[in-house]
Amino acid sequence: MPRVANALKTAEMQRKLLAWYDRNKRDLPWRRTQDPYAIWVSEIMLQQTRVAAVIEKYRAFLERFPTVSALAKADEQEVLALWSGLGYYRRARMLHRAAQAVAAERRSVMPRTAEALRTLPGIGSYTAAAIASIAHGEAVAVVDGNVERVLSRICGWESHDAAGEAAVRRKVEAFAATLVDPRRPGDFNQAIMELGATICTPRNPQCLLCPWARECRTLGEHKTRKRAPMTTQNMAYMLTVCESKAGARVLLEQRAATHTVMWELPACGDEDVAGQEPLMTVRHAIMQVNYIVRVYATPTAHATGRARDRIRRWVSLEEAERMALTGLARKILARARKIWVSK
């Protein structure tokens, strides 16, 4: 156990953190509810996704699917369409599957404990603890990347390789379990995550503003395993539009043998567009990869049907907006519309 884990010190740390949180917490829509379903949706959306990117998606998703039963009855493509732009679409599919399980097996009533929540598809220890503590006041600790960074810095725990990271993770989980405030566990868990997101940041932490500065052994001077460097990849897509009396239609394709079932523009190789100038170049980032995407306007010779392991369809631009498009495809079509309008 770390030296800060005695009862008096723990109580003082709880008091300081919650007082800081009450003064400084961000006004986020999922903090205005104790509905376990709404909290669940927010936690799944926030995994590996920036808060700013989630807010509007969260509101739109709950407006369309306000309850577990509404989500359970929805078509998967509609769920994915509303998720478009958040990435990691497996999260949406697992959320949908879990809602169907709750509707079918639990009469649309979500489990109340972290242990029971972990039995649902796609809900791990972190998400289960977040829902149970925030919605139901269960005194279970949430440990995400922010919490791990904060407590590692507090205690001076360093890791330089995968084995070291696993050992630190176990110590953090044990410490977090003793530190969570049983009187306000939901607020405490949100507070420590907020601290990591806004003050105890990966780079340039604002130690002078931290409520735990006096308890911290490192004050930002904390060595951790280096993050993988950003890499750059080049990609090319075809934008094929067919004009008719009914209006413009665009050719889209769906990978038939993958778990994403998302629609996108047909990809192409250099030999497919030899000698052509791209219509546009789009930058798109996913995790540690920056994609430089060239988009070529190509003729309608690319017929509807299968292309290897892909299914192709002509759809109107209005229908495309309602489909489960990848975030990149949605970005390209939005920019293409502006080009067409300006002509």
C-alpha positions in Angstrom: 0.0 0.0 0.0 1.3 3.5 -0.7 2.1 5.7 2.3 -0.8 8.0 1.6 -3.3 5.2 2.2 -3.9 5.6 5.9 -7.4 6.6 7.0 -6.8 10.2 7.9 -4.9 10.9 4.7 -7.5 9.2 2.6 -10.3 11.2 4.1 -8.3 14.4 3.5 -7.7 13.5 -0.1 -11.4 12.7 -0.6 -12.4 16.1 0.9 -9.9 18.0 -1.2 -10.8 16.3 -4.5 -14.5 16.6 -4.1 -14.3 20.3 -3.1 -12.2 21.0 -6.2 -14.7 19.1 -8.3 -17.7 21.0 -7.0 -16.0 24.2 -7.9 -14.4 23.2 -11.3 -16.4 20.4 -12.9 -17.3 20.9 -16.5 -21.0 21.2 -17.3 -21.5 18.1 -19.5 -24.9 16.7 -20.5 -24.4 13.2 -19.0 -23.6 14.8 -15.6 -27.2 16.1 -15.4 -28.7 12.7 -15.1 -28.6 9.6 -12.9 -30.4 7.5 -15.6 -28.2 4.4 -15.9 -29.0 4.0 -19.6 -27.9 7.6 -20.4 -24.8 7.2 -18.3 -24.0 3.9 -20.1 -24.3 5.5 -23.5 -22.0 8.4 -22.5 -19.4 6.0 -21.1 -19.3 3.9 -24.2 -19.1 7.0 -26.5 -16.3 8.5 -24.4 -14.0 5.5 -24.8 -11.0 6.7 -26.8 -13.0 9.7 -28.0 -12.7 13.4 -27.1 -15.4 15.0 -25.0 -16.0 17.7 -27.6 -16.7 15.1 -30.3 -19.2 13.2 -28.1 -21.5 16.0 -26.8 -23.7 16.5 -29.9 -23.6 12.8 -30.8 -24.7 11.9 -27.3 -27.7 14.3 -27.5 -28.8 13.1 -30.9 -28.4 9.5 -29.9 -30.6 9.9 -26.8 -33.2 11.9 -28.7 -33.6 9.1 -31.1 -33.1 6.2 -28.6 -34.2 7.7 -25.2 -34.6 4.3 -23.5 -33.0 0.8 -23.5 -36.1 -0.6 -25.2 -36.0 2.0 -27.9 -32.4 1.1 -28.7 -33.2 -2.6 -28.6 -35.9 -2.2 -31.2 -33.8 -0.2 -33.6 -32.2 -1.4 -36.8 -28.4 -1.8 -36.5 -27.8 0.4 -39.6 -29.7 3.2 -38.0 -27.7 2.8 -34.8 -24.4 2.9 -36.7 -25.6 5.9 -38.8 -26.1 7.9 -35.6 -22.7 6.7 -34.3 -20.9 7.8 -37.5 -18.0 10.1 -36.8 -17.2 8.6 -33.4 -15.2 5.7 -34.9 -14.7 2.3 -33.2 -18.0 1.1 -34.5 -17.8 -2.2 -32.6 -18.7 -0.1 -29.5 -22.1 0.8 -31.1 -22.8 -2.8 -32.2 -22.0 -4.1 -28.7 -24.1 -1.4 -27.1 -27.0 -2.4 -29.4 -26.6 -6.1 -28.6 -26.5 -5.4 -24.8 -29.7 -3.3 -25.0 -31.4 -6.2 -26.8 -30.2 -8.5 -24.0 -31.5 -6.2 -21.3 -34.9 -5.9 -23.1 -35.2 -9.6 -23.7 -33.9 -11.0 -20.5 -34.5 -8.2 -17.9 -37.7 -6.5 -19.1 -35.6 -3.4 -20.1 -34.4 -2.9 -16.5 -30.6 -2.5 -16.3 -28.6 -4.3 -13.6 -27.8 -2.1 -10.6 -24.4 -3.5 -9.5 -21.1 -3.5 -11.2 -20.8 -7.2 -11.0 -24.2 -7.8 -12.7 -23.5 -5.1 -15.3 -20.3 -6.9 -16.4 -22.4 -9.8 -17.6 -23.7 -7.6 -20.5 -22.0 -7.7 -23.9 -19.4 -4.9 -24.2 -19.4 -3.8 -20.6 -16.1 -4.3 -18.8 -14.9 -3.4 -15.3 -14.4 0.3 -16.0 -17.8 0.9 -17.6 -19.6 -1.3 -15.0 -18.0 0.6 -12.2 -18.8 4.0 -13.7 -22.5 3.2 -14.2 -23.0 1.5 -10.8 -21.2 4.3 -8.9 -22.8 7.3 -10.7 -26.3 5.9 -11.2 -26.7 3.8 -8.0 -24.1 5.0 -5.6 -22.1 1.8 -5.4 -18.7 2.4 -3.8 -16.6 0.9 -6.6 -13.6 2.6 -8.1 -13.3 3.5 -11.8 -9.8 3.1 -13.3 -9.2 4.5 -16.7 -6.1 6.0 -18.3 -6.7 9.3 -16.5 -7.0 7.7 -13.1 -4.0 5.5 -13.7 -1.9 8.5 -14.6 -3.1 10.6 -11.6 -2.5 7.8 -9.0 0.8 6.8 -10.6 2.1 10.3 -10.2 0.8 10.7 -6.7 2.7 7.6 -5.6 5.7 7.9 -7.9 5.0 4.6 -9.7 6.9 4.3 -13.0 6.7 1.8 -15.8 9.0 1.5 -18.8 7.7 -1.7 -20.5 4.6 -3.8 -20.8 5.4 -5.9 -17.7 5.9 -2.8 -15.6 2.7 -1.2 -16.9 0.7 -4.3 -15.8 2.3 -4.2 -12.3 1.5 -0.5 -11.9 -2.0 -1.1 -13.1 -2.6 -3.7 -10.3 -1.3 -1.2 -7.7 -3.4 1.6 -9.0 -6.5 -0.6 -8.9 -5.9 -1.6 -5.3 -5.2 2.0 -4.3 -8.2 3.4 -6.1 -10.4 0.9 -4.3 -9.3 2.2 -0.9 -9.5 5.8 -2.0 -13.0 6.0 -3.5 -15.4 8.0 -1.2 -18.3 5.7 -0.1 -20.5 8.8 0.5 -20.2 10.2 -3.0 -18.7 7.4 -5.1 -20.1 8.6 -8.4 -18.9 12.2 -7.9 -15.5 11.0 -6.6 -14.9 8.8 -9.7 -15.9 11.6 -12.0 -13.7 14.0 -10.1 -10.5 11.9 -10.4 -11.2 11.4 -14.1 -11.8 15.1 -14.5 -8.6 15.9 -12.6 -6.7 13.7 -15.1 -8.4 15.2 -18.1 -8.0 18.9 -17.2 -5.2 19.3 -14.7 -3.0 16.2 -14.4 -2.6 15.9 -18.2 -0.1 13.7 -20.0 2.0 16.7 -21.0 2.5 19.9 -19.1 0.3 19.1 -16.0 -0.9 22.2 -14.1 0.5 21.1 -10.7 -0.1 24.5 -9.1 -3.8 24.1 -9.6 -4.0 20.5 -8.4 -5.9 19.8 -5.1 -3.5 16.9 -4.5 -0.2 18.7 -5.1 0.9 18.3 -1.4 0.3 14.5 -1.6 2.1 14.1 -4.9 5.5 12.5 -5.0 6.3 13.6 -8.6 4.6 16.9 -9.3 4.6 16.2 -13.0 8.1 14.8 -13.2 6.9 11.3 -14.0 8.5 8.9 -16.3 6.3 6.5 -18.2 6.6 4.3 -21.2 6.8 6.4 -24.3 3.8 6.6 -26.5 4.1 5.2 -30.0 5.0 8.0 -32.5 2.4 9.2 -35.0 2.7 7.6 -38.4 1.4 8.8 -41.8 -0.4 6.6 -44.3 -1.6 7.6 -47.8 -5.0 6.4 -49.1 -7.1 7.0 -52.2 -10.8 6.8 -52.8 -13.1 7.1 -55.8 -16.0 9.6 -55.8 -18.3 8.3 -58.6 -21.5 10.3 -59.1 -24.3 9.4 -61.6 -26.5 12.3 -62.7 -30.1 11.5 -63.6 -33.6 13.1 -63.7 -34.1 11.9 -60.2 -31.0 13.7 -59.0 -27.4 12.8 -58.3 -26.5 9.4 -56.9 -23.1 8.4 -55.5 -21.5 4.9 -55.5 -20.8 3.5 -52.1 -19.5 0.2 -50.9 -19.7 -2.0 -47.8 -17.1 -4.5 -46.8 -19.0 -7.8 -46.8 -16.7 -9.8 -44.5 -15.9 -7.4 -41.6 -17.5 -6.5 -38.3 -18.0 -2.8 -39.1 -20.8 -3.1 -41.8 -20.2 0.6 -42.5 -20.6 2.2 -45.9 -17.7 4.1 -47.5 -16.5 5.3 -50.9 -14.8 2.7 -53.0 -11.0 2.5 -52.4 -8.6 2.6 -55.3 -5.0 1.9 -56.1 -2.6 4.1 -58.0 -3.1 2.1 -61.2 -6.9 3.0 -61.1 -6.2 6.8 -61.2 -3.0 7.0 -63.2 -2.4 10.4 -64.6 -5.4 12.0 -62.8 -5.4 15.0 -60.5 -7.3 14.4 -57.2 -10.5 16.3 -56.7 -9.5 16.9 -53.1 -7.1 15.9 -50.4 -8.5 15.2 -46.9 -6.6 14.6 -43.7 -8.1 12.2 -41.2 -6.6 11.0 -37.9 -7.3 7.8 -36.1 -5.4 7.1 -32.9 -1.7 7.2 -33.8 -2.2 7.4 -37.5 -2.6 10.5 -39.7 -4.2 9.5 -43.0 -3.7 11.6 -46.1 -6.6 10.8 -48.3 -6.7 11.6 -52.0 -10.2 11.6 -53.6 -10.6 11.2 -57.3 -13.6 12.0 -59.4 -14.1 8.8 -61.5 -16.5 7.9 -64.3 -19.6 5.8 -63.8 -18.0 2.7 -65.4 -17.7 1.2 -61.9 -20.8 -1.0 -61.9 -23.1 -1.8 -59.0 -22.5 -5.3 -57.5 -19.7 -7.1 -55.8 -16.1 -6.0 -56.0 -14.1 -8.9 -54.5 -15.4 -8.9 -50.9 -17.4 -5.7 -51.2 -21.0 -4.8 -52.0 -21.6 -1.7 -54.1 -24.8 0.4 -54.3 -25.9 3.7 -56.0 -27.6 5.9 -53.5 -29.0 9.5 -53.5 -27.1 12.0 -51.5 -30.1 12.4 -49.2 -30.1 8.6 -48.5 -26.4 8.6 -48.0 -26.8 11.1 -45.1 -29.0 8.7 -43.3 -26.8 5.6 -43.9 -24.2 4.2 -41.6 -21.2 5.9 -43.2 -17.7 6.0 -41.9 -16.6 9.3 -40.5 -14.2 9.7 -43.4 -16.9 9.0 -46.0 -19.2 11.6 -44.3 -16.4 14.1 -44.3 -15.6 13.6 -48.0 -19.2 13.8 -49.1 -19.8 17.0 -47.1 -16.8 18.6 -48.8 -17.9 17.3 -52.2 -21.3 19.0 -51.7 -19.6 22.3 -51.2 -17.6 21.8 -54.5 -20.8 21.0 -56.4 -22.7 23.9 -55.0 -20.0 26.3 -55.9 -19.9 25.2 -59.6 
